[in-house]
Amino acid sequence: MKVFLYSLSLLVLTLISCESENQQLEAQKVAQKNEAVFKNISKMWQFNFPNARPEVNVTLNKWNEWRQFEIEMLQKPQSTLSAFQMKTRNLSSKADTLAITIPLEYNKPQILSRITTLNTKLKSLETFMNLRVIPEQRIAKLIPEINEEIKGLYKQWDEIIIKKAIPKEIGEELMLQALDTTRNANPDEMRKKMEISDKIK
């Protein structure tokens, strides 16, 4: 009976040690894979901000949220994969504030749509970075797309400045005001017409 218990306990200890060795091997494989992923992502992690026109720079320097976003984008994590995951979370949250705090002269549909697209791509990057198995190919494709969106934003800002510099022709301002139906709407007249139509019914 003692021999049986002794052999049974020896068998259990052997199984437990084999499981712990398997877990250690698995952990080593995951650590090596994560190290390789970290090195690859570290090589790819380059965001570019084009040089802005002086007029655009004046506005961007006043826009604190954009400056914080730019600084956050340009700082590359150095230590581990989790540092990249934290970085993408920070970028995503900073990108959320851009559309809310946009300066008045840039609060136009074309700018807002570019900021929204940039925000969506940053959220995708955050999602991919926080998956258990990180898809390096998707991240490699996404980083240049984010750079293109940033470049597109700068081009859109330049276009706004260029359009502002074009002088208006004589009478053009009156014509634009005549075409703007929301400014021409008279709420008092509208209310009278609604009251008359209500009386008819």
LUMNUKE-792332 format. One line per field, with one value per residue: x, y, z of N, C-alpha, C in turn; residue number from 1. Coordinates in nm, 2 decimals, padded with zeros to 4 digits. Each point is the difference from the previous one (the first is absolute). Layout:
// residues N
n_xx = c(X; ...)
n_yy = c(Y; ...)
n_zz = c(Z; ...)
ca_xx = c(X; ...)
ca_yy = c(Y; ...)
ca_zz = c(Z; ...)
c_xx = c(X; ...)
c_yy = c(Y; ...)
c_zz = c(Z; ...)
bati = c(NUM; ...)
***
This chain:
// residues 201
n_xx = c(00.08; 00.11; 00.03; -00.13; -00.01; 00.11; -00.04; -00.11; 00.06; 00.09; -00.10; -00.07; 00.11; 00.02; -00.13; 00.01; 00.12; -00.06; -00.11; 00.08; 00.07; -00.12; -00.04; 00.12; 00.00; -00.13; 00.03; 00.10; -00.08; -00.09; 00.09; 00.05; -00.12; -00.04; 00.11; -00.03; -00.12; 00.06; 00.10; -00.09; -00.09; 00.11; 00.04; -00.13; 00.02; -00.05; -00.02; -00.05; 00.05; -00.07; 00.08; -00.06; -00.09; 00.06; -00.10; 00.02; 00.13; -00.04; -00.09; 00.09; 00.08; -00.12; 00.00; -00.02; -00.12; 00.01; 00.05; -00.09; -00.10; 00.06; 00.01; -00.12; -00.03; 00.08; -00.05; 00.11; -00.09; 00.08; -00.09; -00.13; -00.06; 00.00; 00.12; 00.01; -00.05; 00.08; 00.10; -00.04; -00.02; 00.12; 00.05; -00.07; 00.03; 00.12; -00.01; -00.06; 00.09; 00.06; -00.10; 00.01; 00.13; -00.05; 00.10; -00.06; 00.12; 00.03; -00.10; 00.05; -00.10; 00.08; 00.02; -00.13; -00.03; 00.10; -00.04; -00.13; 00.04; 00.08; -00.10; -00.07; 00.10; 00.00; -00.13; 00.01; 00.09; -00.08; -00.10; 00.07; 00.04; -00.13; 00.02; -00.04; -00.04; 00.10; -00.09; 00.12; -00.05; -00.10; 00.08; 00.07; -00.12; -00.03; 00.12; 00.02; -00.11; 00.05; 00.12; -00.07; -00.07; 00.11; 00.06; -00.11; 00.01; 00.13; -00.02; -00.10; 00.09; 00.10; -00.09; -00.03; 00.13; 00.03; -00.11; 00.04; 00.11; -00.09; 00.02; -00.10; -00.08; -00.02; -00.08; 00.11; 00.03; -00.06; 00.06; 00.11; -00.03; -00.02; 00.10; 00.04; -00.08; 00.09; 00.08; -00.06; 00.00; -00.13; 00.04; -00.02; 00.05; 00.09; 00.01; -00.01; 00.09; 00.07; -00.02; 00.02; 00.10; 00.03; -00.04; 00.07; 00.08)
n_yy = c(-00.12; -00.01; -00.11; -00.04; 00.05; -00.06; -00.11; 00.01; 00.04; -00.10; -00.07; 00.04; -00.01; -00.12; -00.03; 00.04; -00.07; -00.10; 00.02; 00.01; -00.10; -00.06; 00.04; -00.04; -00.12; -00.01; 00.03; -00.09; -00.08; 00.02; -00.01; -00.11; -00.05; 00.04; -00.05; -00.11; -00.01; 00.01; -00.07; -00.08; 00.01; -00.02; -00.09; -00.05; 00.02; 00.06; 00.11; 00.05; 00.12; 00.03; 00.08; 00.08; 00.06; 00.12; 00.02; -00.12; 00.02; 00.12; -00.06; -00.08; 00.10; 00.06; -00.10; 00.00; -00.04; 00.08; 00.10; -00.02; 00.00; 00.11; 00.06; -00.04; 00.04; 00.11; -00.02; -00.07; -00.09; -00.02; -00.02; -00.01; -00.12; -00.02; 00.05; -00.09; -00.09; 00.04; 00.01; -00.11; -00.04; 00.05; -00.06; -00.11; 00.01; 00.03; -00.10; -00.05; 00.07; -00.04; -00.09; -00.01; 00.00; -00.04; 00.07; 00.12; 00.05; -00.11; 00.05; -00.07; -00.04; 00.06; 00.09; 00.02; -00.02; 00.08; 00.09; -00.02; 00.01; 00.11; 00.04; -00.04; 00.05; 00.10; 00.00; -00.02; 00.09; 00.07; -00.03; 00.02; 00.11; 00.00; -00.05; -00.12; -00.02; 00.08; 00.04; -00.04; -00.09; -00.01; -00.01; -00.08; -00.05; -00.01; -00.02; -00.05; -00.07; -00.01; -00.02; -00.08; -00.05; -00.01; -00.06; -00.08; -00.01; -00.02; -00.08; -00.05; 00.01; -00.04; -00.09; -00.01; 00.00; -00.08; -00.07; 00.02; -00.03; -00.08; 00.11; 00.05; -00.04; 00.11; 00.00; -00.06; 00.08; 00.09; -00.05; -00.02; 00.12; 00.03; -00.07; 00.07; -00.10; -00.05; 00.09; -00.04; -00.11; 00.04; -00.02; 00.13; 00.01; -00.08; 00.06; 00.12; -00.05; -00.05; 00.12; 00.07; -00.08; 00.03; 00.13; -00.03; -00.08)
n_zz = c(00.00; 00.08; -00.06; 00.00; 00.13; 00.03; -00.08; 00.07; 00.12; -00.03; -00.03; 00.11; 00.08; -00.07; 00.01; 00.13; 00.02; -00.07; 00.07; 00.12; -00.05; -00.04; 00.12; 00.06; -00.07; 00.04; 00.12; -00.01; -00.06; 00.09; 00.10; -00.06; -00.01; 00.12; 00.03; -00.08; 00.05; 00.12; -00.04; -00.05; 00.11; 00.07; -00.09; 00.00; 00.13; -00.11; 00.07; -00.11; 00.04; -00.11; -00.06; 00.09; -00.07; 00.00; -00.09; -00.05; 00.00; -00.03; -00.08; -00.06; 00.00; -00.04; -00.08; 00.13; -00.03; -00.11; 00.07; 00.09; -00.10; -00.05; 00.11; 00.03; -00.12; 00.02; 00.12; -00.03; 00.04; 00.11; 00.09; 00.00; -00.03; 00.13; -00.03; -00.11; 00.08; 00.10; -00.09; -00.05; 00.13; 00.03; -00.11; 00.03; 00.13; -00.03; -00.09; 00.11; 00.06; -00.11; -00.03; 00.13; -00.01; -00.12; -00.04; 00.02; -00.04; 00.08; 00.06; -00.10; -00.08; -00.10; 00.09; 00.04; -00.13; -00.03; 00.10; -00.04; -00.12; 00.04; 00.06; -00.11; -00.07; 00.08; 00.00; -00.14; 00.00; 00.09; -00.08; -00.11; 00.06; 00.03; -00.12; 00.03; -00.12; 00.01; -00.09; -00.01; -00.09; 00.08; 00.10; -00.07; -00.03; 00.12; 00.04; -00.12; 00.02; 00.13; -00.05; -00.08; 00.11; 00.06; -00.11; -00.01; 00.13; -00.01; -00.10; 00.08; 00.10; -00.08; -00.04; 00.13; 00.03; -00.10; 00.04; 00.12; -00.06; -00.06; -00.07; 00.06; -00.09; -00.07; 00.11; 00.01; 00.10; -00.08; -00.11; 00.07; 00.04; -00.13; -00.02; 00.11; -00.01; 00.08; -00.07; -00.12; 00.07; -00.01; 00.13; 00.00; -00.12; 00.04; 00.12; -00.07; -00.09; 00.11; 00.06; -00.12; -00.02; 00.13; -00.03; -00.11; 00.07)
ca_xx = c(-00.08; 00.09; 00.07; -00.10; -00.02; 00.13; 00.01; -00.11; 00.05; 00.11; -00.07; -00.06; 00.11; 00.05; -00.10; 00.00; 00.12; 00.00; -00.10; 00.06; 00.10; -00.07; -00.05; 00.12; 00.03; -00.10; 00.03; 00.12; -00.03; -00.08; 00.09; 00.08; -00.08; -00.02; 00.13; 00.01; -00.11; 00.04; 00.11; -00.06; -00.08; 00.09; 00.05; -00.11; -00.07; 00.05; -00.11; 00.06; -00.09; 00.06; 00.02; -00.12; 00.01; 00.01; -00.14; -00.05; 00.08; -00.05; -00.12; 00.03; 00.07; -00.10; -00.09; 00.08; -00.03; 00.08; 00.14; 00.02; -00.01; 00.12; 00.11; -00.03; 00.02; 00.14; 00.08; -00.01; 00.03; 00.13; 00.03; -00.07; -00.12; -00.10; 00.02; -00.07; -00.14; -00.04; 00.01; -00.12; -00.11; 00.02; -00.02; -00.14; -00.07; 00.04; -00.07; -00.14; -00.02; 00.03; -00.12; -00.08; 00.07; 00.06; -00.02; -00.12; 00.03; 00.02; -00.12; -00.07; -00.03; 00.11; 00.10; -00.06; 00.01; 00.14; 00.03; -00.07; 00.07; 00.12; -00.04; -00.04; 00.12; 00.07; -00.07; 00.04; 00.13; -00.01; -00.06; 00.10; 00.11; -00.05; -00.04; 00.09; 00.10; 00.01; 00.02; 00.11; -00.02; -00.10; 00.06; 00.10; -00.08; -00.08; 00.09; 00.01; -00.14; -00.01; 00.08; -00.07; -00.11; 00.06; 00.04; -00.12; -00.05; 00.09; -00.04; -00.13; 00.02; 00.06; -00.10; -00.09; 00.08; 00.00; -00.13; -00.02; 00.08; -00.06; -00.09; -00.14; -00.03; -00.11; -00.13; 00.00; -00.05; -00.15; -00.05; 00.01; -00.10; -00.13; -00.01; -00.01; -00.14; -00.01; 00.01; -00.12; -00.12; -00.06; -00.08; -00.13; -00.09; -00.02; -00.10; -00.13; -00.05; -00.04; -00.13; -00.10; -00.03; -00.07; -00.13; -00.07; -00.04)
ca_yy = c(00.12; 00.12; 00.00; 00.05; 00.14; 00.06; 00.01; 00.09; 00.13; 00.03; 00.02; 00.13; 00.10; 00.00; 00.07; 00.14; 00.06; 00.01; 00.11; 00.13; 00.01; 00.04; 00.14; 00.09; 00.01; 00.08; 00.14; 00.04; 00.02; 00.13; 00.11; 00.02; 00.06; 00.14; 00.08; 00.02; 00.10; 00.13; 00.05; 00.03; 00.12; 00.11; 00.04; 00.06; 00.11; 00.13; 00.09; 00.12; 00.12; 00.09; 00.14; 00.08; 00.14; 00.09; 00.04; -00.12; -00.02; 00.10; -00.06; -00.13; 00.03; 00.04; -00.11; -00.08; -00.14; -00.05; -00.01; -00.12; -00.12; -00.02; -00.04; -00.14; -00.08; 00.00; -00.07; -00.14; -00.08; -00.06; -00.12; -00.13; 00.00; 00.07; 00.15; 00.04; -00.02; 00.12; 00.11; 00.00; 00.04; 00.15; 00.07; -00.01; 00.10; 00.14; 00.03; 00.02; 00.14; 00.09; 00.05; 00.08; 00.13; 00.06; 00.15; 00.04; 00.01; -00.13; -00.08; -00.02; -00.14; -00.08; -00.02; -00.10; -00.13; -00.05; -00.03; -00.12; -00.12; -00.02; -00.06; -00.13; -00.08; -00.01; -00.10; -00.13; -00.03; -00.04; -00.14; -00.10; -00.01; -00.06; -00.14; -00.10; -00.02; 00.13; -00.01; 00.09; 00.05; 00.10; 00.12; 00.05; 00.07; 00.11; 00.11; 00.09; 00.06; 00.10; 00.10; 00.07; 00.08; 00.12; 00.09; 00.06; 00.11; 00.12; 00.05; 00.06; 00.13; 00.09; 00.03; 00.10; 00.13; 00.04; 00.06; 00.12; 00.10; 00.04; 00.11; -00.01; 00.10; 00.10; -00.05; -00.15; -00.01; 00.01; -00.12; -00.11; 00.02; -00.03; -00.15; -00.06; 00.01; 00.00; 00.13; 00.07; -00.05; 00.09; -00.08; 00.06; -00.03; -00.15; -00.02; 00.05; -00.09; -00.12; 00.03; 00.00; -00.14; -00.07; 00.05; -00.05; -00.14)
ca_zz = c(00.00; 00.01; -00.13; -00.09; 00.02; -00.04; -00.14; -00.05; 00.02; -00.10; -00.13; 00.00; 00.00; -00.13; -00.09; 00.03; -00.05; -00.15; -00.04; 00.02; -00.10; -00.12; 00.01; -00.02; -00.15; -00.07; 00.04; -00.07; -00.14; -00.01; 00.02; -00.12; -00.11; 00.04; -00.02; -00.15; -00.04; 00.05; -00.09; -00.13; 00.01; 00.03; -00.13; -00.08; 00.07; -00.04; -00.04; -00.06; -00.01; -00.10; 00.03; -00.03; -00.04; 00.12; 00.04; 00.06; 00.12; 00.10; 00.06; 00.06; 00.13; 00.10; 00.02; 00.10; -00.01; -00.12; 00.04; 00.09; -00.08; -00.09; 00.09; 00.03; -00.12; -00.03; 00.11; -00.03; 00.12; -00.01; 00.09; -00.02; -00.08; 00.08; -00.01; -00.12; 00.02; 00.07; -00.09; -00.09; 00.08; 00.02; -00.13; -00.03; 00.08; -00.05; -00.13; 00.03; 00.03; -00.11; -00.06; 00.09; 00.03; -00.12; -00.01; -00.08; -00.14; -00.06; 00.03; -00.13; -00.02; -00.05; 00.11; 00.09; -00.05; 00.01; 00.14; 00.03; -00.07; 00.07; 00.13; -00.03; -00.03; 00.13; 00.08; -00.05; 00.05; 00.14; 00.00; -00.05; 00.09; 00.13; -00.02; 00.06; -00.11; -00.07; -00.14; -00.04; -00.14; 00.00; 00.06; -00.10; -00.10; 00.07; 00.03; -00.11; -00.02; 00.10; -00.05; -00.12; 00.06; 00.06; -00.11; -00.05; 00.09; -00.03; -00.14; 00.01; 00.07; -00.10; -00.09; 00.06; 00.00; -00.14; -00.04; 00.07; -00.06; -00.13; 00.02; -00.05; -00.11; 00.04; 00.00; 00.03; 00.14; 00.00; -00.06; 00.10; 00.10; -00.06; -00.02; 00.13; 00.04; 00.14; 00.05; -00.05; 00.06; 00.10; 00.09; 00.03; -00.12; 00.00; 00.10; -00.05; -00.10; 00.06; 00.07; -00.10; -00.05; 00.11; 00.01; -00.12; 00.03)
c_xx = c(00.09; 00.07; -00.10; -00.01; 00.13; 00.01; -00.11; 00.04; 00.11; -00.06; -00.06; 00.10; 00.06; -00.09; 00.00; 00.12; 00.00; -00.09; 00.07; 00.11; -00.06; -00.05; 00.12; 00.04; -00.09; 00.02; 00.12; -00.03; -00.08; 00.09; 00.09; -00.08; -00.03; 00.12; 00.02; -00.10; 00.04; 00.10; -00.06; -00.08; 00.08; 00.06; -00.10; -00.05; 00.07; -00.12; 00.06; -00.11; 00.07; 00.02; -00.12; 00.04; 00.01; -00.14; -00.06; 00.07; -00.05; -00.12; 00.03; 00.08; -00.09; -00.09; 00.08; -00.02; 00.07; 00.15; 00.03; -00.01; 00.12; 00.12; -00.01; 00.03; 00.15; 00.08; -00.02; 00.03; 00.13; 00.01; -00.06; -00.12; -00.12; 00.01; -00.07; -00.15; -00.05; 00.00; -00.12; -00.12; 00.00; -00.03; -00.15; -00.08; 00.03; -00.07; -00.15; -00.02; 00.02; -00.12; -00.08; 00.06; 00.06; -00.02; -00.11; 00.03; 00.01; -00.12; -00.09; -00.02; 00.12; 00.11; -00.05; 00.00; 00.14; 00.04; -00.07; 00.07; 00.13; -00.03; -00.04; 00.12; 00.08; -00.07; 00.02; 00.14; 00.00; -00.06; 00.10; 00.11; -00.04; -00.06; 00.10; 00.11; 00.00; 00.02; 00.10; -00.03; -00.11; 00.05; 00.10; -00.08; -00.07; 00.09; 00.02; -00.13; -00.02; 00.08; -00.06; -00.12; 00.06; 00.04; -00.12; -00.06; 00.08; -00.04; -00.13; 00.01; 00.06; -00.11; -00.09; 00.07; 00.00; -00.13; -00.03; 00.08; -00.05; -00.09; -00.14; -00.03; -00.11; -00.13; 00.00; -00.05; -00.15; -00.06; 00.00; -00.10; -00.14; -00.02; -00.01; -00.14; -00.02; 00.01; -00.11; -00.13; -00.04; -00.09; -00.14; -00.09; -00.04; -00.11; -00.14; -00.06; -00.05; -00.13; -00.11; -00.04; -00.07; -00.14; -00.09; -00.04; -00.10)
c_yy = c(00.13; 00.02; 00.07; 00.15; 00.08; 00.02; 00.09; 00.14; 00.04; 00.03; 00.14; 00.11; 00.01; 00.08; 00.15; 00.07; 00.01; 00.11; 00.14; 00.02; 00.04; 00.15; 00.09; 00.01; 00.08; 00.15; 00.06; 00.03; 00.13; 00.12; 00.03; 00.06; 00.14; 00.08; 00.03; 00.10; 00.14; 00.06; 00.04; 00.13; 00.12; 00.06; 00.08; 00.13; 00.14; 00.08; 00.13; 00.11; 00.10; 00.14; 00.07; 00.14; 00.08; 00.03; -00.12; -00.02; 00.09; -00.06; -00.13; 00.03; 00.04; -00.12; -00.10; -00.15; -00.06; -00.02; -00.12; -00.13; -00.02; -00.05; -00.15; -00.09; -00.02; -00.08; -00.15; -00.08; -00.08; -00.14; -00.13; 00.02; 00.07; 00.15; 00.05; -00.01; 00.13; 00.12; 00.01; 00.05; 00.15; 00.08; 00.00; 00.10; 00.14; 00.03; 00.02; 00.15; 00.09; 00.06; 00.09; 00.14; 00.07; 00.15; 00.03; 00.01; -00.13; -00.09; -00.01; -00.15; -00.08; -00.02; -00.10; -00.14; -00.06; -00.04; -00.13; -00.12; -00.03; -00.07; -00.14; -00.09; -00.02; -00.10; -00.14; -00.04; -00.04; -00.14; -00.10; -00.02; -00.08; -00.14; -00.10; -00.03; 00.12; -00.02; 00.11; 00.06; 00.11; 00.13; 00.06; 00.08; 00.13; 00.13; 00.10; 00.07; 00.11; 00.12; 00.08; 00.09; 00.13; 00.10; 00.06; 00.11; 00.13; 00.06; 00.07; 00.13; 00.10; 00.05; 00.11; 00.14; 00.05; 00.06; 00.13; 00.12; 00.04; 00.12; -00.03; 00.10; 00.09; -00.07; -00.15; -00.02; 00.01; -00.12; -00.12; 00.02; -00.03; -00.15; -00.07; 00.01; 00.00; 00.14; 00.09; -00.03; 00.10; -00.08; 00.06; -00.02; -00.15; -00.03; 00.04; -00.10; -00.13; 00.02; 00.00; -00.14; -00.08; 00.04; -00.06; -00.14; 00.00)
c_zz = c(00.00; -00.14; -00.10; 00.02; -00.04; -00.15; -00.06; 00.02; -00.09; -00.14; -00.01; -00.01; -00.14; -00.10; 00.02; -00.05; -00.15; -00.04; 00.02; -00.10; -00.13; 00.01; -00.01; -00.14; -00.08; 00.03; -00.07; -00.15; -00.02; 00.02; -00.12; -00.12; 00.03; -00.03; -00.15; -00.05; 00.05; -00.09; -00.14; 00.00; 00.03; -00.13; -00.08; 00.06; -00.03; -00.06; -00.04; 00.00; -00.10; 00.06; -00.04; -00.05; 00.13; 00.05; 00.08; 00.14; 00.11; 00.07; 00.08; 00.14; 00.11; 00.04; 00.08; -00.02; -00.12; 00.04; 00.09; -00.08; -00.09; 00.09; 00.04; -00.11; -00.03; 00.10; -00.02; 00.13; -00.02; 00.07; -00.04; -00.09; 00.07; 00.00; -00.13; 00.02; 00.08; -00.09; -00.09; 00.07; 00.02; -00.13; -00.04; 00.08; -00.04; -00.13; 00.02; 00.03; -00.11; -00.07; 00.09; 00.02; -00.12; -00.01; -00.10; -00.15; -00.07; 00.03; -00.12; -00.02; -00.05; 00.10; 00.10; -00.05; 00.00; 00.14; 00.04; -00.06; 00.07; 00.14; -00.01; -00.02; 00.13; 00.09; -00.05; 00.04; 00.14; 00.01; -00.03; 00.11; 00.13; -00.03; 00.06; -00.10; -00.09; -00.15; -00.06; -00.14; 00.00; 00.06; -00.10; -00.11; 00.06; 00.02; -00.12; -00.03; 00.10; -00.05; -00.12; 00.05; 00.06; -00.11; -00.07; 00.08; -00.03; -00.13; 00.01; 00.07; -00.10; -00.10; 00.05; 00.00; -00.14; -00.05; 00.07; -00.07; -00.14; 00.02; -00.06; -00.11; 00.05; -00.02; 00.04; 00.14; 00.00; -00.06; 00.10; 00.11; -00.05; -00.01; 00.14; 00.05; 00.15; 00.06; -00.04; 00.07; 00.11; 00.09; 00.02; -00.12; 00.00; 00.10; -00.04; -00.10; 00.06; 00.08; -00.10; -00.05; 00.10; 00.01; -00.12; 00.03; 00.10)
bati = c(1; 2; 3; 4; 5; 6; 7; 8; 9; 10; 11; 12; 13; 14; 15; 16; 17; 18; 19; 20; 21; 22; 23; 24; 25; 26; 27; 28; 29; 30; 31; 32; 33; 34; 35; 36; 37; 38; 39; 40; 41; 42; 43; 44; 45; 46; 47; 48; 49; 50; 51; 52; 53; 54; 55; 56; 57; 58; 59; 60; 61; 62; 63; 64; 65; 66; 67; 68; 69; 70; 71; 72; 73; 74; 75; 76; 77; 78; 79; 80; 81; 82; 83; 84; 85; 86; 87; 88; 89; 90; 91; 92; 93; 94; 95; 96; 97; 98; 99; 100; 101; 102; 103; 104; 105; 106; 107; 108; 109; 110; 111; 112; 113; 114; 115; 116; 117; 118; 119; 120; 121; 122; 123; 124; 125; 126; 127; 128; 129; 130; 131; 132; 133; 134; 135; 136; 137; 138; 139; 140; 141; 142; 143; 144; 145; 146; 147; 148; 149; 150; 151; 152; 153; 154; 155; 156; 157; 158; 159; 160; 161; 162; 163; 164; 165; 166; 167; 168; 169; 170; 171; 172; 173; 174; 175; 176; 177; 178; 179; 180; 181; 182; 183; 184; 185; 186; 187; 188; 189; 190; 191; 192; 193; 194; 195; 196; 197; 198; 199; 200; 201)
***
